[in-house]
Structures are given as C-alpha cells and as structure tokens.
Amino acid sequence: MEGTKDSEDRNSPFIAIRWPALLDSGLLFPINYLGVEMTEFTYHNGELCCEEVLLAEIAQHAGTPCFVYSKRALLNAYFALDKAFAKIDHLICYSIKSNANLAVLNLLASQGAGMDIVSQGELYRALKAGVPPERIVYSGVGKSGAEIRYCLESGILSFNVESIPELAAINRMAAALGKTAPISLRVNPDVESNTHEYTSTGKKESKFGIPYDEALQAYTKAAEFENLRLIGIDMHIGSQVTQIEPFVTAFAKIADLFIQLRNEGFELEFFDIGGGLGIRYSEETPPTAAEFAEAVLPILKPLDCKIILEPGRFISGNAGILLTRVIHLKQTGVKNFAVVDAGMNDLIRPSLYNAYHQVSLVTESDSPKVKVDIVGPICETGDWLAKDRLLPKLEEGALLCVHSAGAYSFTMSSNYNGRPRGAEVLVDGDSYRIVRKAETLEDLIRGEEI
C-alpha cells in the first residue's frame, strides 16, 4: 500500500490504496444490473471499487454519507458527445446545475467545455473553476438586474432570453454600462418530451421560452433595442429524455424557424439545442451520443452555424455514486426498513420525482435476499432512497452504494433537519482526493446572529 492518511482528518487529501495492474490482470469485474454495465464502478475480490480505488477505503477516510465521482466516467461521456458532433462546428456547454463541484467544472473546462449557467452563483463558480467567460451561456426565466450586470461585466457568450420583459431589462442594464449584450431567444417548440412533468420544459403551457408562433414577432421586437445584439436561437425540451423522436421533432421545427429568420435578415451565428439527453437508471434505453448525433445531424448540418449543446446529466449522472451506512434495522410486521445515514436532504430525487436509483452492497454478500426499504433519518415519511429492494440480509454498519448519483444530487441537497452535508470525492485511477470538505456543525450557523 502506498500513501498515508490521517484517520482523524476526514477532509485531508489522500492517495488511496493502489492496485498496480488490476485492469490488465482481469481482476476487475463490472457490475451488470438489468444489462447495464457501469465499468467505472466494479467489484474486486468482492469489494466495490470506483476505478481502481476501494469505496470502503473512501468511506473510512471521508465519512458517510459522501458523494464519489469518477474522473474517467466524466471524461468518457464528454468525449463521446464531442466525438459524435465532430463533423460540425460545436461547443459543449456543460449544465452546471447538474453537478457544480469546482473540480468537476475545471476538469471539463480543461478539455474545452463551456458552461450553461442559470444564476449569478453558477457564473461565479464557473469563473472560479477557470472557465473562459466567452464559453458561457446564461439560461433561466428570472435573471435579476445584479445577475445581468455581472454577466455583462464578465463578458459571457450569450444570454438565452425567455421573454420580452427580459429583453428590456437586459437592454437597460447594457445601456447603463455602455455595452451591447449578446442574446439568443429561447423558443418553445411545443413538443412533448415524454419525461417527468417537473422536468418537461418544451410544452406551450411551460413557463419556459417564447411560444413558437410568437418567435418571429419577438425577434423583430428584439432588433429594436439599441443595446442588444441578436446572435442565436435557443431551445430545450426537458431533462432525462430517453427517446430520440422528441429531439428530432423539436430540432426540425426550430431549424425551420432559424432559416426563416435568416431569410428575414437576422444574422444568427448559432443554434443552441439545449440538453436533456437521458441516462440509464434501471431499465431505460436512452440513445448513445453516436445514435443521438446520427439522428439530428441531418437537421443541424445544413444550417451552417455553430451548434451549442447543454448536457448535464448525460455527462455526470452515471459518473457519481452516494455512499451511505446502515444505522439501524427495523421491522414493523409488514415492512423491513434499513435506516441509513443519508436522507432526502442528501438525495432528494426519490422523494421529489419518485426516482429510481440502484442500490448495491459495497462488500458482496451471499446471504439470502430480503425485501427492504432504504430510508433516511429525516422526520418525513417521504424520506426514502429505495423501496421494496431485494438485497442480501443487511447488518448494522453495512456500507451501501446508491448509483447514478452524479447529477441533481449534491446540487439539490440541503441542511434540512440540521444535517451537515457530506464530502465530495473525485477518483482518478488508483488515487482520490476530497474536492469538497464535509460540512461541520459550525457551517450550519455560519452567517447567523442572535
């Protein structure tokens, strides 16, 4: 074993146990669940690893609950999308809201990624992570004056504008600063994305975007503002979209509008196709990056413009997991509960969306399987991570891995019930480092006064 650690300091950098030639030796076996191979999370001699690092070792050092991300998985997903669109001029603007850790942002930016932001705070994060402002687009329906100013002063690539009042607000701020604001208009294609109602954004009843049949009028109005420069068109139909057809239908509608706008004299430089490409949590069969590109490039290539993509979950979702430990086992006569130290404040997706996350034992067991609910310590009936799962009989202290927790997990976490959030860890081959320290009790009251 190489490297040293201070077991008393769960936040200190640490080089993990090294397994010199595991991949070449054939001793790493990928988890295969319902036909899904997660090759960066594998068992070695009955112990679950992230890349070549034991997850049990990370849990011992970083504590639980904690989030663990695979550098290899993040880059593989990014490169797959980048390669799929290599035949056209494109920019991948990673959606920060899915996973905002500075190390993750810096890693992607180092490979040429831009960022899709939805707040002043996300712009601050992107800049701190070393993302060039000219590779940043700003989406969202409610941009405040302070946020608009910050973006203009930073020199971002474009504002994705969602209403006429927003156009006026950006124009006023740009005039006050003596600047010209680069903008695109987000047009709502009114396409059903067949995803959860909370994450569907492309229907006409949604709060997002300008209605398709009002788009030409909106562009004409935008051209009247002296401190705005129209440079693109933008759309987004939703998140966790697992079928190609909604993308094809929506892209075709907006591509037709793009051509019409150019014929009307608008000099548009890019088409921002948004994000939303889904991942596999259980039995979904989302398209690969190559399949997605093959279906949509015939629509996009003839436009002869830059294509901006805004993936989030597609890059980070299956690149991360949540480690949690069993506190108690409880039986009620009708239910078996495993009460763990992670709750809905750490991972709210199951409670909010009824979302499915695979759960595995970090140390394999041949014990008979028992149906169990994995629940947290929060004082809410809705505090659960998994229901009615067949798992080997659990014991107190057992370490569990909640899969597909790299997106919309830590970013949606909270301190509800006075719970400090755990660490975030980035694995790189046979080493890892803590890239966000676990919160302390002092962090819970920072900034407050009596």
Order of alpha helices (4+ residues) and beta strands (2+ residues): alpha-beta-beta-beta-beta-alpha-beta-alpha-beta-alpha-beta-alpha-beta-alpha-beta-alpha-beta-beta-alpha-beta-alpha-beta-alpha-beta-alpha-beta-beta-alpha-beta-beta-beta-beta-beta-beta-alpha
